Amino acid sequence: MSFSCLRCLLLFCAIFSVSAVKADRPPNVVVIFIDDMGYADIAPFGATSYETPHLNRMAKEGRIFTDFYVTQAVCSASRAGLMTGCYNVRVGIMGALGPKSDIGLHEDEVTLAEICKQKDYTTACYGKWHLGHHRKFLPMQHGFDDYFGLPYSNDMWPYHPGVLHLSMEERLRKWPHLPLIDGNEVVNDEVDDEAQEQLTTAYTEAAVEFIEDNKDAPFFLYVPHSMVHVPLYVSEKFKGKSKAGLFGDVMMEVDWSVGQILDSLRKNKLENDTLVIFTADNGPWLSYGDHAGSAGPLREGKGTMFDGGCRESCVMWWPGKIPAGTTCSVPAMTIDILPTVAGLIGAKLPDHKIDGRDIWPLMAGEDGAESPHEAYFMYYGKQLQAVRSGKWKLHFPHGYRTMAGKPGGREGIPADYSQAKIGKELFDLDADIGETTDVASKHPEIVERLSALADAMRKDLGDNGVEGSGLRPAGKR
């Protein structure tokens, strides 16, 4: 055999070998989770007063999910659902854990990161964790190889508008200084305005560096941004850039961050090997007015289980695997991400019960793909407030907070909510996306079916005053 023929044969073998390895490589997974972002806060879902070109491109190259939900419209509860594949009520995480909380995610719960570690993924979390701030609850004790960020919300500090009239000594009794954590150690024990302005940039730079360092093997990257939770902060490169004030500037920087992450994947030729999911933890904090986002056509916002609180804009991207420029209107939820990723990478699901189901057929746009759930159950606190099944959403009697048509606050100072009540009401979300017209009397058979599903779930997860048989405890300090 001539030298040239031998060289060609060796080159072919090398290419074939690399291709075979690449084909066998499980996908990288990136989850970008925005804080308090409204349904209509990105251009693919209706934003018009500022630009989101990177998310526009992501949507054009990926798939929009119009009916995508979180388990509960508040910070820690929502994150528990995403990380564990369970309704947050099941795992004992409610509300928004603060710096005085002594609980967190239980060590026996299996996180999305731990699912990926089964297959030797490198894992990292850069951003707001909010599933317990004590060392035993931090990300590196829950399957992450690296962590950098805030342990809870960026308004949980002595500069909150509600305490500024007090002396610093009094403030610190209510809200201690806000810490920034690297790994398991506090690297800045008094986060100030200047540090907050750099959070989005710092998380993004850490994410890009992580991709660069781990491009040759599978990885899971979780980027739960602190923004656009109030107080709003933005770096100099985006100050005054939007037509929507500070909130628009912050959203433009969030879009920039998405672009940096996607560009890094493209630069390293990982776009065909990486699933990227972009969504948010709950809807807009409407009482903050010009510092809050928009739920668009949806009713209410954060802190309610109307769709404005728990239905999130969502874009999924994986060139060659997820069909470009498409839309999915079948309901889905963050609890479905863990079992879907487990299926994609060949990992084993937890031995204990989870609530999510594999929704890859929906993500891949398979013909005739349907929801694997008969219904999704919408708790607030320990109260079952609504059930979503197909186009139907049934609310059970409950109270809720509302701006009742009044404007929100300005410049970071919130306005007051009013309190309202809803009875047992049924909405056809295909015809009435804003949950405005009760059609229960016209569809008693639907009310009866969804009520029966709710009764079965109450036996498992409980309801106010009723203890469910399927509850597991949160971790304790």
C-alpha positions in Angstrom: 0.0 0.0 0.0 1.4 3.4 -0.9 2.1 6.0 1.7 -0.7 8.3 0.3 -3.3 5.4 0.4 -2.2 4.5 4.0 -2.5 8.2 5.0 -6.0 8.4 3.6 -7.0 5.1 5.3 -5.7 6.4 8.7 -7.4 9.8 8.1 -10.7 7.9 7.4 -10.3 5.8 10.5 -9.6 8.8 12.6 -12.7 10.7 11.3 -14.9 7.6 11.7 -13.6 7.1 15.2 -14.3 10.7 16.2 -17.7 10.6 14.5 -18.6 7.3 16.3 -17.6 8.8 19.7 -19.5 12.0 19.0 -22.6 10.0 18.0 -22.4 8.0 21.2 -21.9 11.1 23.3 -25.0 12.1 25.3 -26.2 15.7 24.9 -25.1 18.6 27.0 -27.9 20.2 28.9 -28.2 24.0 29.6 -31.1 25.4 31.6 -31.4 29.2 31.8 -33.9 30.2 34.5 -34.9 33.9 34.8 -36.3 35.4 38.0 -39.8 37.1 38.0 -39.9 37.4 34.2 -43.4 37.9 32.8 -44.9 35.9 30.0 -44.7 38.8 27.6 -41.2 40.0 28.5 -39.3 38.6 25.5 -40.0 39.5 21.9 -41.1 35.9 20.8 -43.9 36.3 23.4 -44.9 39.9 22.8 -42.3 42.4 24.1 -42.0 45.4 21.8 -40.4 48.2 23.7 -36.9 46.7 23.8 -35.0 44.2 21.6 -34.2 40.6 22.4 -32.4 39.5 19.3 -30.6 36.5 20.8 -33.9 35.1 22.1 -35.5 35.9 18.8 -32.9 33.8 17.0 -33.2 31.0 19.6 -36.9 30.9 19.0 -36.4 30.9 15.2 -33.9 28.0 15.5 -35.9 26.3 18.2 -39.4 25.6 19.5 -41.7 27.9 21.6 -43.8 26.4 24.3 -46.9 28.6 24.8 -48.4 26.7 27.7 -45.5 25.9 29.9 -45.9 26.0 33.7 -44.0 26.1 37.0 -45.2 24.2 40.1 -45.9 27.4 42.1 -45.6 31.1 41.4 -42.9 31.9 44.0 -39.1 31.5 44.0 -38.1 28.5 46.2 -41.2 26.5 45.5 -40.7 26.9 41.7 -37.0 25.9 41.8 -37.8 22.8 43.9 -40.1 21.6 41.1 -37.5 22.2 38.4 -34.6 20.5 40.4 -36.5 17.4 41.6 -39.1 16.7 39.0 -41.7 16.8 41.8 -44.5 19.2 42.8 -42.8 21.3 45.4 -45.4 20.4 48.0 -44.2 16.8 47.8 -40.7 17.7 48.8 -41.7 20.2 51.5 -40.4 23.4 49.9 -42.9 26.3 50.0 -42.7 30.0 49.3 -39.4 31.9 49.2 -36.8 30.7 51.8 -35.1 33.6 53.5 -31.8 34.1 55.4 -33.5 33.1 58.7 -34.8 29.8 57.3 -33.5 26.6 58.8 -34.7 24.3 56.0 -33.7 23.4 52.5 -33.8 20.7 49.9 -33.6 17.3 51.6 -30.4 15.3 51.0 -32.5 12.3 49.9 -34.1 14.2 47.0 -32.5 13.6 43.6 -31.7 16.7 41.6 -31.4 17.2 37.9 -27.6 17.6 38.5 -27.5 14.2 40.3 -29.4 12.6 37.4 -26.6 13.9 35.1 -23.8 12.8 37.4 -25.0 9.2 36.9 -23.5 9.5 33.4 -20.3 11.3 34.5 -21.5 14.8 33.5 -19.6 17.8 34.8 -22.2 20.1 36.4 -22.3 23.7 37.4 -24.8 26.3 38.8 -24.2 30.0 38.3 -26.8 32.3 39.8 -29.6 32.3 42.4 -30.0 28.9 44.2 -32.8 29.6 46.7 -33.2 26.0 48.0 -31.5 26.6 51.4 -28.6 28.8 52.2 -26.8 26.7 54.9 -23.8 24.7 53.6 -25.6 21.3 53.6 -28.3 22.7 51.2 -26.0 24.4 48.7 -25.6 23.2 45.1 -22.3 21.4 45.7 -24.1 19.1 48.2 -26.8 18.4 45.6 -24.8 17.1 42.6 -23.1 20.3 41.3 -19.3 20.4 40.8 -19.2 24.1 40.8 -21.3 27.0 42.1 -21.2 30.8 42.1 -24.0 33.1 43.0 -26.5 34.3 45.6 -28.1 31.8 48.0 -31.5 33.5 47.9 -33.2 36.6 46.4 -31.3 39.8 45.8 -33.9 41.9 47.8 -33.2 39.9 51.0 -30.8 42.5 52.3 -30.7 45.6 54.6 -31.4 48.0 51.6 -34.9 46.7 50.9 -37.3 49.6 50.4 -39.4 48.4 53.3 -36.6 48.9 55.8 -34.8 52.0 54.6 -36.5 54.2 57.2 -34.8 52.2 60.0 -31.4 52.5 61.4 -28.8 50.0 60.0 -28.8 48.2 63.4 -32.6 47.7 63.1 -32.4 46.8 59.4 -29.9 44.0 60.1 -32.2 42.5 62.6 -34.7 42.1 59.8 -32.4 41.4 56.8 -28.7 40.5 57.2 -26.1 41.5 54.7 -26.5 39.6 51.3 -23.7 37.1 50.7 -22.1 36.0 47.4 -20.9 32.4 47.4 -18.2 30.7 45.4 -18.3 26.9 45.8 -19.2 26.5 49.5 -17.5 29.7 50.7 -18.7 33.3 51.1 -16.5 35.5 48.9 -18.4 38.8 49.5 -20.3 39.0 52.8 -21.8 42.4 52.0 -23.1 42.6 48.4 -23.7 46.2 47.5 -25.1 48.1 44.6 -21.9 47.8 42.5 -21.8 44.1 43.0 -25.4 43.7 42.1 -24.8 45.6 38.8 -22.2 42.9 37.9 -24.3 39.8 38.7 -25.7 39.1 35.2 -22.3 39.6 33.7 -20.5 37.5 36.3 -22.9 34.6 36.0 -22.6 34.8 32.2 -18.8 34.9 32.2 -18.7 31.9 34.6 -21.1 30.0 32.3 -19.1 30.7 29.1 -15.8 29.7 30.9 -17.5 26.5 32.0 -18.5 25.6 28.5 -15.0 26.3 27.2 -13.4 24.2 30.0 -15.8 21.2 29.5 -16.4 21.2 25.7 -14.8 17.8 25.3 -17.2 15.9 27.6 -20.9 16.0 28.5 -22.0 18.8 30.9 -25.0 20.1 32.7 -25.1 23.9 33.1 -27.8 25.6 35.2 -27.9 29.5 35.0 -30.7 30.8 37.4 -30.3 34.5 36.9 -31.0 36.9 39.9 -32.6 39.3 37.5 -35.3 40.5 36.8 -36.2 40.2 40.4 -36.3 43.6 42.2 -34.1 45.5 43.0 -33.2 45.8 39.4 -29.5 46.3 38.5 -27.7 46.4 35.2 -24.1 46.8 34.1 -22.9 49.9 32.4 -23.0 48.3 29.0 -26.8 48.3 29.0 -27.7 51.3 31.2 -30.1 53.5 29.3 -30.1 51.3 26.2 -33.8 50.4 26.1 -37.0 52.3 25.5 -38.5 50.8 28.6 -36.4 52.3 31.4 -34.4 50.2 33.8 -36.5 47.1 33.4 -35.9 47.1 29.6 -32.2 47.6 30.1 -32.1 44.6 32.4 -34.0 42.4 30.0 -31.6 43.4 27.2 -28.7 42.3 29.4 -30.5 39.0 30.0 -30.9 38.6 26.3 -27.2 39.4 25.8 -26.4 36.6 28.4 -28.4 34.1 26.4 -26.5 35.2 23.3 -23.1 34.7 25.0 -24.0 31.2 26.0 -25.4 30.2 22.6 -22.4 31.8 20.9 -20.0 29.8 23.1 -21.8 26.6 22.1 -21.6 27.5 18.4 -17.9 28.6 18.7 -17.0 25.2 20.2 -19.2 23.3 17.6 -21.5 22.0 20.4 -24.8 23.4 19.0 -25.8 20.0 17.6 -24.9 18.3 20.9 -26.7 20.6 23.3 -30.2 21.0 24.6 -30.9 24.5 25.8 -34.0 25.4 27.8 -34.9 29.0 28.5 -37.8 29.8 30.9 -38.6 31.6 34.2 -39.5 30.8 37.8 -42.8 32.7 38.0 -44.6 35.7 36.5 -44.1 39.4 37.1 -44.2 41.0 40.5 -46.9 43.4 39.4 -47.0 45.6 42.5 -43.6 47.0 41.4 -45.1 48.6 38.4 -42.4 50.1 36.1 -39.8 47.7 37.7 -42.0 44.7 36.9 -42.6 42.8 33.7 -45.8 42.0 31.8 -47.9 38.9 31.8 -49.4 40.1 28.5 -52.8 38.5 27.9 -52.6 36.4 31.1 -54.4 37.1 34.3 -52.6 38.4 37.4 -48.9 37.7 38.2 -46.4 36.4 40.7 -47.9 35.0 43.9 -51.1 33.7 42.2 -51.9 30.5 40.4 -53.7 32.3 37.6 -51.7 31.8 34.4 -50.0 35.2 34.8 -48.3 33.8 37.8 -47.4 30.2 36.9 -47.4 30.1 33.0 -44.0 31.0 31.7 -42.6 31.9 28.3 -40.4 29.0 27.3 -38.0 28.4 24.4 -36.2 25.1 23.7 -33.3 24.8 21.3 -31.3 21.9 20.0 -30.5 22.2 16.3 -31.1 19.1 14.3 -33.2 17.5 17.1 -35.8 20.1 18.0 -37.6 21.4 14.9 -36.8 25.0 14.1 -39.4 27.8 14.1 -42.1 25.7 15.6 -44.6 26.1 18.4 -46.0 23.6 21.0 -49.3 24.5 22.6 -49.7 21.3 24.6 -49.4 22.0 28.3 -46.0 21.1 29.9 -44.3 21.9 33.2 -40.8 22.2 34.7 -41.3 18.9 36.6 -41.1 17.2 33.2 -37.5 18.4 32.5 -35.8 15.9 34.9 -37.4 12.7 33.5 -37.0 14.0 29.9 -33.3 14.6 30.5 -33.0 11.2 32.2 -34.5 9.5 29.1 -32.2 11.4 26.7 -29.0 10.5 28.5 -30.0 7.0 29.6 -30.0 7.8 33.4 -32.1 6.0 36.0 -35.0 7.8 37.6 -35.1 8.2 41.4 -36.4 5.3 43.4 -38.9 7.5 45.1 -42.0 9.0 43.4 -41.7 11.9 41.1 -44.5 13.8 39.3 -42.8 14.7 36.0 -43.1 12.7 32.8 -40.9 12.4 29.7 -42.1 15.0 27.2 -39.4 14.4 24.5 -42.1 13.7 21.9 -43.5 17.2 22.5 -40.0 18.8 22.4 -39.1 16.9 19.2 -42.4 17.9 17.5 -43.4 14.3 16.8 -46.7 14.0 14.9 -49.6 13.5 17.2 -47.6 13.9 20.4 -49.8 14.4 23.4 -49.2 15.3 27.0 -48.3 12.3 29.2 -50.3 13.9 32.0 -54.0 13.7 32.4 -53.8 17.0 34.3 -51.4 19.4 36.1 -52.2 20.4 39.7 -51.6 23.9 40.8 -51.0 24.4 44.5 -50.2 27.7 46.3 -48.7 27.0 49.6 -50.4 23.8 50.7 -53.7 24.7 49.0 -54.8 23.1 45.8 -56.1 26.1 43.9 -56.5 24.9 40.3 -56.2 22.0 37.8 -55.2 22.2 34.2 -56.2 19.5 31.7 -55.9 20.1 28.0 -57.6 23.4 27.3 -59.5 23.4 30.5 -58.5 25.0 33.8 -60.7 24.6 36.9 -60.2 26.9 39.9 -61.3 25.9 43.4 -62.5 28.6 45.8 -59.5 30.6 47.1 -58.3 34.0 47.9 -55.6 35.8 45.9 -53.8 39.1 45.7 -54.4 41.5 42.9 -53.7 45.0 41.7 -57.4 45.2 40.7 -56.6 47.4 37.7 -54.6 49.9 39.7 -51.1 50.8 38.6 -48.1 49.3 40.3 -45.4 51.3 42.1 -42.5 53.3 40.6 -38.8 53.4 40.9 -38.5 50.2 42.9 -41.2 51.1 45.5 -44.2 48.7 45.4 -47.8 49.6 45.5 -50.3 47.8 47.7 -52.2 44.8 46.6 -55.9 44.3 47.2 -57.4 40.9 48.2 -60.0 39.1 46.1 -61.7 35.7 46.0 -62.6 33.3 43.2 -65.2 30.5 43.5 -65.2 27.2 41.7 -64.8 28.4 38.1 -63.9 26.7 34.9 -62.1 28.4 32.0 -61.5 27.4 28.4 -58.0 28.7 27.9 -58.1 28.2 24.1 -61.0 30.6 23.8 -60.2 32.7 26.9 -56.5 32.9 27.6 -57.1 35.6 30.3 -59.3 33.4 32.5 -62.2 36.0 32.4 -65.3 34.0 31.7 -66.6 31.1 33.9 -68.1 28.4 31.8 -68.6 25.8 34.6 -72.4 25.8 34.1 -72.0 25.0 30.4 -69.6 22.0 31.0 -70.6 20.2 34.2 -69.1 17.0 33.0 -65.6 18.7 32.7 -66.1 20.2 36.2 -66.9 16.7 37.5 -63.9 15.1 35.8 -61.4 17.6 37.0 -62.9 17.7 40.5 -62.4 13.9 40.7 -58.8 14.2 39.6 -58.3 16.9 42.3 -59.8 14.7 45.0 -57.3 11.9 44.1 -54.4 14.3 44.3 -55.6 15.6 47.7 -55.1 12.1 49.0 -51.5 12.2 47.8 -50.4 15.7 48.4 -53.1 17.1 50.7 -54.9 20.4 50.8 -55.3 23.0 53.4 -56.1 21.1 56.6 -55.7 17.7 54.9 -52.4 15.8 55.2 -51.5 13.9 52.0 -49.9 10.4 52.2 -47.2 11.2 49.6 -45.5 14.1 51.3 -41.7 14.0 52.0 -40.0 16.4 54.5 -37.7 19.3 53.6 -34.2 19.0 54.9 -33.5 20.5 58.3 -30.4 22.3 59.4 
